[in-house]
Amino acid sequence: MPTPQTPGDRVSAKHMPGGPELATTSASSAAGLASGLIEAEAERRRRQAEAQREVLFADELLPGVGEEQLSLRRGLAAGGSATFLTLTALAAMDELESAALSVLAPDIRDAFGMSNGAIVFISAAAGAFLVLGALPMGWFADRCRRSRVIGWAGVAFSAMVFAGGLAANAFLFFLARFGVGVAKSSTLPVHGSMLADTYPIGVRGRLSALGASAGRITGALSPLAVGGIAALAGGNDGWRWPFLILGLPALAVAMWAFRLPEPARGQHEMRSVLGEVVKDVQPMPISVEAAFARLMRVRTLKTVIMAFAALGFSLFTGGVLTNLWLEDHYGMSSFGRGVVGSVSGVAVLAVLPFVGPRYDRLYRRDPSRALALLGYLILPVAVLTPIQWFMPNAAAFAAVGIPSLILMSASFAMVGPVTQSVVPYRLRGLGSALSAIYIFFVGATGGALIAALIISAYDPRVAVLALGIPATAVGGFLIVRSSSFIKNDLSLVVQELREELEERDRQLEDPENIPVLQVRNIDFSYGHVQVLFDVGFEVRRGETLALLGTNGAGKSTILKAICGLGTPSRGVVRLNGRTITYVSPEQRGRYGVHLLPGGKGVFPGMTVQENLEMAAFRMRRDPEHRDRRFAYVLDLFPDLKDRRSQLAGSLSGGQQQMLALSMVLIHEPEVLLIDELSLGLAPVVVQHLLAIIERLKTDGLTIVIVEQSLNIALALADRAVFLEKGQVRFTGPARELAERDDLARAVFLGREGG
């Protein structure tokens, strides 16, 4: 029923200030504004959808898809079997160490007088320790000779395992576990990158399954061997001997790893897509922040690692909780638990050889089906888990647990091939490190903490049911969902490789005319909002380029992408022909790319001299050079020379802009990026700044300037790029832009002229 109104509540249009005409106009303006916003958002979404569709290639053009079947023997021969055997042996050592800890967890708990929650946490928290090493290991994998990284990590692993066997108390054992986790962190980032670059795409599934099978052979035998050694040694210290013995073969394999050859990065994707290998002879250093920002835009990778992070909540604590339940609920000895672990490992071993070939066949036909297979393997575990943990005896408990273990192990064995296929080859190490952070830190450590709290209050069964069922259901669903993204992400790989080949050929044909700055195929997003679409342009040495366009067109965002303050979701930035897309902002500054930001570019609470000294901080060890640069900029801006002791915040707007420009010019930039030089400044100040820019142009400095004033841009620029709604509408001589009435009008007055 409508709410009654009093006379005071009823206000007609004729009683409003301005009369009915103003009311009608206001309503019309509001409706027009709302309509405009809706249309703009619809247009943005349409362009974003089109940009995503544009990178889709036919299946047969994707790397590794549609190729003839390659036998495992030929695949191993292509890269040499030594690398695979060495890395498999090191991974088997990891498996042996993990199995030893799982089987002997009750004995270690009793030896040190710990609670169930404490031993579960120490056992699974190696995942957190692994994360501490994952980032530097991934960074080294993308920059250094990987065989050396693998060798030194293996030596550290051997030493830490041996130290665990000698630990005198729980704290020292915890420290040894810390060392083991950091040393094992090379397995995903470095081993995965090495295998992907050594062996062809068509055998990666089988190699991963074969490696997992070798690990399972070790895992199947190690519980029996570990339990037998501990039982044979006897006493409270019998658990120490398996750790002491394991350290010796691990050291021998690590020493052999130093001799492994280094493969060309991305060679198999290049051969599949391009038919040849394009070598980057002078790779630029990679920023972890930029790499992670780019990797999180790879939707397949992002979804898969979130899925396995969810699975990690139950996967990594499952072994310890199972053994605790077998002893506490069924009264099973360490030898009996070893037998159960060995039988389960043998069952997994019997299935894994079939998973790898199946994955490779599906991937050759349809990558999305290959990825979906992994999700469908996981989903049944959510049903099997509660059935297993309500079995009446140990034999039934172990029997029902075998199918779950098989399905989870088969799916987990394919994580490497999936992630390595969609990650840009320059970022393979950090891509695997990102996976490790989610899987082992979020999954393993998060699961360990929650499981420890639950079993302290209840028992292992409650912990497994509370974590296992939702974790497997969510993980399986996410992997199935990720299968809809993989073709698009593989298309991005194809596009980047083709662009790289084109640029290589162009540089070989005309090495004397390589642009100082190249922006190619750039897409950029803030969160889920894409603001740049396939933006590209070049800047020649000594040229001044003006970036023009309507408000919100993406001009300042382009400068951020060039100087490293933002990482594009697609595309490449080059400096003198070398890729700097993943180089940190400070490193780009060392290479000569400097930005004069719009607005406030000084420290207002510091004096002019202190601002200059702060800008020249990198030159502090060369005071003579620093003083020469001070003299140069003060000669350019004599107004600042007599104000060196004045606070920057008390300067006029023009003087502050001069100081900000001085702080940039101190570094002798090769490419100067200027964002809104004339914003808010008086005409006389602008004229003085224009004279300075003209002098810099005469000195041969390359300049990219974002400017709202068309007159100023035309006075400075040799060429202009006009942006509208994140897309390039015009590239050419600046004078030609002035002749385009539609674009010039948009610069002055906005798209609609008002």
N, C-alpha and C positions, 0 to 999 in steps of 0.2 A: 504494500500500500504506500503511495507517495507520502512523504513527510509534509505535514501542513506548514504553510509559510505565513508569517506575520507580515503586516504591511511593510515593516522595516526590512524584511528579508527580500522583498520583491523590488529589484532595481532594474528598470527597463533601460534600453539603449538611449532613449531620449533624455534620461536623467544623468547619464554618464558625462564626465567632463569632456567637452568637445562635441557632444551631441552624437547622433546616430552615425554620422559620416565617419567620425574617428573610430567608433566601435567597429564599424564594418571594415575600415581600413586595417585596424589592428588584427582583427580576426583573419582577414585575408593575408596579411603579412605572416602571421603565425602559421597559417596553413601552407603558405608558400615555402616558408623555411623548413617546416616538417617534411613537405613533399621533396624539397631539394636534398635534405639529408638522407631520406629514404632512397632517392634515386642515386645519390653519390655512393651510398653503401652497396646498393645493388650492382652498380658499375664496378666498384672495387672487387666485389666477390666474383663477378663475371671475368674480370681480367685476371684475377688470381687463379681461377679454375682453368682459364685458357693457358696461362703460363705453365701450369702443371701438366696440361695435356700436350703442350708443345714438345716436351722432352721425351715423349713416348716413341720408341723405335719399334720396328717389327721384331718379333722374337728372335729371328735368325741373326739379327745384328747385335744382340746382347752378348756380352762376353761368356763364352763357354756353352751357349745355347745353340742347338742345331748342328753341332760338330759331330764327326764320326766317333764311334765308341773307341776309347783308348784302354788297352789292357793295363792292369796294375803293374805288370813287369815293365812295359814300355814307359809308363809314367815314372816309375822309380829310376829307370835307366836315364831318363831325360835330365834328372837332377843329381843322379848319383845316390846310391843307397846309404853312403856313410852318414849323411846328414840325418836321414830318417832314423837310422838305427841308433845313432848317438842320442838324439832328442827323445826317442822312445825309451831308451835305457834310463835317461834322467827322469822322465815322467814315471817310469816304473818304480824308481827309488822313492819318488814322492808318494806313490800308492802304497809302497811297503811301509813307509814311515806312518802314514795315516792309518793303515790297518793295524799296525803295532799299537798305536795309541788307543784305537777303539777297543781292541781285544783286551788290552792290559789296563784299561781305565779303572776297573774295580780294584785291581792290585795297587795301582798308583794312589788311588784314593785312600786305601787302607794304610799304605806305607807312610803317607804324609798326614794321616788323620783328617782328611778333608770331608766335606759333605758332598752329597750327590750334586747339588747345585754348583758347587765350586769346581768339581772335576768336569762337569758338562761345560761350564763357562771356559775353563782353561783349554779344554779340548777343541772347542769350536771357535774360540776367539783367535786362533791362528789366522782366520779369515780377515780379522781386523788388522793383524800384523802384516798380512800379505798386502793389504791396501797401502800401507805405508811405503812399501817398495814398488807398488804397481806404477805410480806416476813417474818416478825416476827411471824405472826399467823401460816403460813405454817411450819416454823421452830419449833414452839412449838407443833404443831399438830403431827409432826414426832418424837418428843422426850418426850413429857409430857403427863400426864393424860388429855385427851381432855375435859372431863366434866368441869374441873376447868377453862380451857381456855374459853370455851363457857359461863360459868357463869359470869366470870369477864367482858367479852366482852359485855354481855347483860346488866350488871349493868352500864357500861360506856355509852352504847347506850341510856338507859333510861335517864341518867343524861344530855346527850347532846341534846336530843329531847326537854326535859323540858327547857333547856337553850335557845334553839332556839325560844321558845314561849315567853321568857322574854327579848329577844334581844332589845336593845334600839335604835340601828342604824344598817346600812347595814354592817358595819365592824364586829360588834359583831354577827350578824346573819351569816356572812361568817365564823367566828371562830366556831360557833356552828355546822355549816355544816361540817367543818373540823373534829370536834370530832365525828359527826355521821358517816362520811365516814370511819374513822379509826376503830370505834367500829363495823361497819357492815362488816369489812374485814374478820371477822371470818366465815362468812356464807359459802363461797366457800371452803377455805382450811380446816377448822376444821369440819364443818357440813358434807361436802362431804366425808371426810376421815372416820368420825364416822359412817355414814350411810353405806358406802361400807363394813366396817369391822363388822357391826352389823347384816346386813341382807343378805340372799343368793343372788347369781348372777341372778337367774331366776326371781326375782321380782323387780330388780332395776329400770327397765323402768316404771313399774306401780307405784312404790313408788315415783319416781321422778315426774311422772304425777300427782299423788295424792297430793304431796306436792305443786306442781304448782297450782293445782286446789284449794287447800286451800288458797294459796296466792291470787288466782284470786277471790275467794269468798270474801275475805277481800278487794281486789282491786275493785270488783264490787260494794260492799256496801259502801266502804269508800268514794268514790267521792260524793255520795249522802249524806252520813253522815257528811263528812267534809263540804260540801257546806251548808248543813242544819244548822250545828252548827255555822258556820261563819255568816250565814244570821240571825240566831236567836240571836246571840250575838250582831250583828249590829255594826255600826260605823267603824271607821278606824282600830280599834284594834280587830275586830271580827275574823280575821285570826289567832290570837294567841291561842285561846281556843282549837282548835283541837290538837295542839302540847302539850299544858299543860296537857290535859286529857290523851293523849297517853302514857305519861311517866310512869303512875302508873301501868297499866297491864304489860307493858314491864318489869318493875322491879320485879313483882311477878313471872313471868315465868323465868327470869334470876336466881332468887334465887332457884327455883326448879331444874334448870339444874345442880347445884353442886352435886346433888344426883344420877346422871345417872351412870350406870356401865360402865366400860372400856372394850371394846371387844378386843380379840386377833387380832393382825395385820395380815392381809392376810389370815385369817382362811378359808374363803369360797373358794378362789382360791386353797388353799392347799387341802381342802376336795375334790374339783372337780377333781384336777389333780393327787393328791397323795393318797387320801383316808384317810388322817390323817393330823393333825396340827403339824408343826415343829416350836417350840417356840424358839426364840432367847432370852435367859435369860439375856444376858449381851450385849445389842445392843450398838454399837459404836456411838459417836456423828457424825452427818451428816453435811458436809460442804455445804452451799448454792451454792457456785460456782461449786463444783463437781456435786451436784445434778442437777443443771440447765444444765451443760454440757452433762450429761447423758440423761436428759429428752429431750433435743433438738435433740437427735439422734433417738428418738421414732417418726418415720415419721407420724404416724396417729395423735399423739398429736400435733406435730408441725403444720401440715396442718390444723387441726380443729381449733386450737386457732388463727391461722392467718385468717381463714375464719370468725370466730366470732368477731375478731378485726375489720375486714372490715365491718361486719354487725353493729358493735357498733357505727359507724359513723352516722348512721341514727336512730338506735334503741333507744338509750338513750336520744337523743334530740327530738325524734318524739313526745312524750307526751306533752312537754312544747310548742313546735312549733304549735302543733295542737290546744292547748287551746288558745294560743295567736291569732291564725288565726280565731278561733271561736268568740273571743271577738272583735278583730279589724275589721274583714271582714264581719262577720254576726251579730255583736252586741249582742252576747249571754251573759247572766248573769252568775254569778258563780254557781247558782243553775242549770241553764240549762246545763252548761258544766259538772256539776256533773252527771246529768241524762245521757248525752252522754257517759261519762266514765263508768257508771254503766251498761248501755245496752251493750256496747262493752265487758265489763268484763263478763257478763252473757253469751254472745255468745261464748267467748273463753272457759268458764267453761263447756259449753255443749259439746265441742269437745275434750278437753284434756283427759277425761276418756277413749276415744277410742285409743288415740295415744300410751299410755303406754303399754297396752296389745299387740298392733300390733308390737311395737318395741321388746318386750320380745319374741314373737313368731318368728319373723324374726331372732333375735339374736340366738335363739336355733337352727334354721335351717342353717343360713348363716349370720355371723356377717357383712360381706361386704354389703349385701342387707339391713340390718338394718341401717347401717351408710349412705348408699346412699339415703335411704328414706328421711333423714333429709335434704339433699341437694335439692332433688326434691320438697320438701315442700316450700323451700325458693325461688326458681327461679321465680315462677309466681308473686311474690311481685314486681319484677322489672317492670312488665307490669301494675299491678293494681295501683301502686303509682301515676303515672301521671294522670290516669283516675280520681282518687279520688280528686286530688287538682285542677281540673278544673270543679268540679260539681257546678251547678248554685245556690244551696241553702244548708243550714246547714243539713237538713234531708238527702239529697242525699250524701252529703259529709261524714256524719257519716255512712251511710249504705254501701258505697263502701269501707270505711276504715275497716269495720269489717272483711272481708275475709283476708286482709293482716295481721291484728293483730292476727287472729287465726293461720295462717300459721307460722308466726314468733314465736309466743309464743309456739306452739307445738314443733317446732324445737329446740328452746332455752331450753325447759324443759328437753331435752335429752342430753345436754352437759355433765352433771355429769356422767351418766352411761357410756358414750363413753370414757371419759378421765380416769375414774377409772378402766376401764377394761384393758387398755394397759399400765398404769403406774406401775412400780415396787412398790410392796406394802409398802416398806420402805420409798418411796418418795411420797406417796399420798398427804400429806399436801402441800409439796413444788410444786408438780405437779399442784395442784389446784391454788396455789399462782402464778405460772407461767402463768396459764390461765387468772387469774385475771389481771395480769400486761398487757397482750396483749388486753384483752377484754375491761377493764375499763380505763386503762391509754391511750393506743394507740387509742382504739375505742371511748370510751365515752368522754375522755378529748379532743382528737384530733377533734372529731366531734363537741364538744361544742365550741372550739375555732374557727373553720372554720364557723360553723353556726352563731356564734355571729358576725363575720366579715361580712358575707353575708347579714344578716338581717339588719345590721346597714346601709348597702349601698342599699339594695333592700327591700325584705320582706320575711316572713317565707316560702311562697310557693317556691320562688327561692332557698332558702336554702335546702328545702326538695328535690326538683327535682335535684339539683346539687349534693347532697350527697346520696340520697336514691337509685336512679336507679343504679349507678355503684357499690355502696356498696353491694346491694342485689345480683346483677349479679355475682360479684366476689366471694362473700361469698358462694353462692350456688354452683358455679362451684368448688371451693376448697374442699367443703365437699364431693361432688360426687367423686372428684379425690382421696380424702383420703381413700375412701372405698377400693381401690386396695391395701392399705398397711396394713389393720388391721389384716389379718390372719398372716402375717409375724411377726407383733409385738406381737400378742398373742402367737405365737410359741416361741418367745424369753422368754415370761413369763413362759411357760411350761418348757423350758430348764433350766432356772434359778431355778425353784422350784425343779425339779428333781435332779439337782446338789446339791442343799441344803440338800435334803433328803439323798442322798448318803453320803455326808460329815458328816451329823449327825450320820448316822449308823456306819460309819467308826470310828468316835471319840468314840462312845459308845463301840465298839468292842475292840479298842486298845487305851485307853486314855493316855497311857504312851508314845506313839510314834506319837504324833501329830506334824507335821512339823512346824518349826518356821515360814516359809514363804511358801505360796501357791499362785501360779498364775494359774488360770483355765479359759480356753475358751476365752482368751482375743482377742478381735478385737479392733483396734485403727485406727483412721483416723485423718488426718490433712485436715480440710475442707472436700472436696468431695473425697480426695485421701486416700484410705485405705492402711495402711502400715503394719499392723499386722493382721494375719488370724489365729484364733483359737489357740493361743499360750498358752502352759501350761507346768509347771514344778514345782518341790517342792525342798525345801532346808531344810535339817535336822539341828538340833542344833549342832553348832561347825563345820559345814561343810563349805568348800570353793567351790563355783560353778563358773565355767568360762563360760561366754557367748561369743561365737565365731561366726564368719560368715563373709561374704563378706561385702564390703562397702555398706551402704544403706539397710542392711538386717533387721534393726529395733532393734539393740541391745541397743542403748541409749534410744530409745523410751520405751523399756521394763522397764528400770530403772526409767524413768519418771512416768510410770504408777504405779510402786511399791511405790515410795516416794510421790506420790500425785501431781506431777507437771503437770500431764495430766490425763484425765478421759477416760477410755475405753468406747467404744460404746456398748460393750457386754463383759460379763465375770465378774470374781470376783477375788479380791486380799484378802488374809487372813494372819493375823499375829497371831501365836499361836492358830489357829483355829477360830479366831474371824474376822468377815468381816470388812475390812477397805477400801472397794472400794470407799466409799463416805466421807471418813475422810479427813480433810484438811491436807496439808503438815506439818504445824507447830504442829498440834495435833499428826500426825504420828511421828514427831520428839520426842514428849514427851513419846510416847510409845516405842521408841527405834529404829526407822528406819531413817538412816542418809545417805546422798549421798555426795560423794566426786566427784564434777563435773569434766569433762574433760576440759583441757585448764586452763584459769585463775580462780583460786579459792580463791584469796586474794584481799584485798583492797590495791592497790599499793601506794596510797597517804598517808597511815597510817603506823605507825611503827609496828614492830613485836608484841610488847606488846599491842598496841592498837588493832591490829587484834585479838589477843587472848581475850582481854577484850570484844570486840564486839561479838565474838563467844560465850562468857560466859555470855551474858547479862541477860539470864534467871536466873543466879545464883547470881545476884547482891545483893539479900537479905540474902544470906548465904556465906559471904566472906571466911569463913574457908574452906568450901567445894570447893569453887572456887579455892582457893590457892592450895589445895591438887591436884586438877586436873591440874593446871598450872605446878606444880612440876612433875607430872606424864608425861606429854607430853614433857616437856623440858628434862626430863631424857631419853626419847625415842630418842629425836633429840638434842643431845648436841651442834650441829652446831648452833642452834638457841639461845642457852642460852646466848652466848656472843654477840648476835646481837639484843637484845630486843629493843634497841633504834634506830635501823637502819630502814629506810623506806623499806617496803616490795617490792616496785617496783624496788629497787636497788639490790635485791637479785638475785642470779643465778636461772635458771629455776628449777634446782633440789631443791634448798633451798625453793623456792616458793611452790613447790609441798609438801615438808615436812611441811611447815607452814600450807598449806591448809588441809593436813591430820591431823595435830595437832588440828586445829580448829574443826574438826569433832570428833576426839577422846576425846575432852574435855567433851562431853556429854555422855560418856560411852554407845555407841550404842549397841543395841542387834543384829541388822542386819546392817552391813556396806556395802554400795553399792559404788563401785569404777568404774568410767568411764575413761578408758585409763590412767592407772597408769604410763606407761612408755613413753607416747607420747612425742617425741622431746627431750628426756633426754639422757645424755651420759651413756654408759654402766656401768661405775663405780658408778654413782648415782643410776641407776636402781638396781644394786646389793645391795646397802645399803638399798633401799626401800624394796627389797625383804626380806631382813633380818628382817626388822621391821614387815612386813606382817607375816612372819613365827612366830615371837614372839607373835603376836596377835592371830594367829591360836592356838598356844600352850596354850594361856590364855582362849581358848574356844569361841572366837568371831566367829559369823556366818558371812560369807563374800560372796558377789556376785560381781564378777569382770568382766568388759568388757575389753578385751585386744586384740590388733591386732597381737601381737607376740605369735605364737603358743608355742614357747619354754618357754616363761615366763608363759603362762597359764598352760602348763603341769607341770612346776616346782611348781606352787602354788596350783593348783586345785585338789580336790578329784574327782569331776565329772565335765562334760562339757555338754553344750547344744549348738548345732550348728544350726544357723538360716540362711536361704536363702530365699530372697524375702518375708520376713515377716512370714515364716512358719518354724516350728521346723523340721529339717531333721534328727537330731541325739540327743539322750539323753543317757548318760551312763558314765562309768569310763573314766577319761581323757586319760588314756593310750590307750584305745580302739579307741578313735578318731584319735590318731596318726597313728594307723594301717590302717585307712581308707584313702587310697591314694587320692581318689576323693575329700574328704572333706578337708584333710590337704592341698592339692594343691590349693583349693579355698581360704583357709585362707591366704596362702603365696602370691599367684599370682593372685587372682581373679578367677571368674568362668571359664574363658577360658584359664587360665594359663598365662595371660599377661596383 
